Amino acid sequence: MKNFIHQLFKDKNENFSLREVAIALFILVLITSWIAKQFFSLDIPEFMFYSFTSLVGAGCFGYSLERKTNS
């Protein structure tokens, strides 16, 4: 499990990346806000949900453009 978490936060060059940490944090916020809306009837501002979703999409898109460096 520890190895999986370490691999989850690494980029294509096997370095730890703040982008992966930020994406994981945004996904956690999305899941938490969805649970709050669905099961506890708490109003979550819709624009916040869409902004976090777009940030996750932008992070995934940036990862797909990233190239592995050969040095």
Phi, psi and omega per residue, in radians:
M1 nan -0.735 -3.137
K2 -1.113 -0.702 3.115
N3 -1.122 -0.676 3.109
F4 -1.093 -0.744 3.138
I5 -1.165 -0.694 3.095
H6 -1.116 -0.714 3.114
Q7 -1.191 -0.548 -3.107
L8 -1.127 -0.568 -3.077
F9 -1.737 0.276 3.112
K10 -1.818 2.617 3.093
D11 -1.598 -2.938 -3.069
K12 -1.216 -0.315 3.104
N13 -1.653 0.207 -3.135
E14 1.119 0.454 3.046
N15 -1.841 2.598 3.087
F16 -1.182 2.398 -3.054
S17 -2.184 2.331 3.095
L18 -1.198 -0.470 3.119
R19 -1.088 -0.755 3.129
E20 -1.154 -0.636 3.091
V21 -1.141 -0.752 3.138
A22 -1.126 -0.722 3.110
I23 -1.102 -0.749 3.114
A24 -1.095 -0.688 3.105
L25 -1.135 -0.749 3.118
F26 -1.145 -0.652 3.085
I27 -1.134 -0.696 3.084
L28 -1.094 -0.721 3.100
V29 -1.137 -0.717 3.120
L30 -1.075 -0.797 -3.134
I31 -1.138 -0.726 3.125
T32 -1.110 -0.743 -3.141
S33 -1.207 -0.604 3.096
W34 -1.155 -0.749 3.108
I35 -1.113 -0.714 3.125
A36 -1.094 -0.670 -3.131
K37 -1.297 -0.784 -3.043
Q38 -1.268 -0.762 -2.966
F39 -1.846 -0.383 -3.105
F40 -2.031 0.032 3.104
S41 0.937 0.618 3.064
L42 -1.537 2.364 3.133
D43 -1.396 2.063 3.057
I44 -1.839 2.238 3.136
P45 -1.005 2.273 -3.044
E46 -1.102 -0.649 -3.116
F47 -1.142 -0.543 3.095
M48 -1.184 -0.710 3.122
F49 -1.070 -0.801 -3.133
Y50 -1.190 -0.615 3.140
S51 -1.202 -0.706 3.084
F52 -1.151 -0.676 3.111
T53 -1.118 -0.715 3.130
S54 -1.203 -0.568 3.073
L55 -1.170 -0.676 3.062
V56 -1.116 -0.765 3.103
G57 -1.084 -0.710 3.120
A58 -1.145 -0.662 3.095
G59 -1.158 -0.706 3.094
C60 -1.179 -0.666 3.102
F61 -1.149 -0.714 3.098
G62 -1.113 -0.637 3.108
Y63 -1.159 -0.627 -3.122
S64 -1.242 -0.460 3.094
L65 -1.446 -0.334 -3.086
E66 -1.170 2.430 3.113
R67 -1.969 2.588 3.095
K68 -1.360 2.276 -3.138
T69 -1.469 2.432 3.096
N70 -1.962 1.795 3.132
S71 -2.217 nan nan
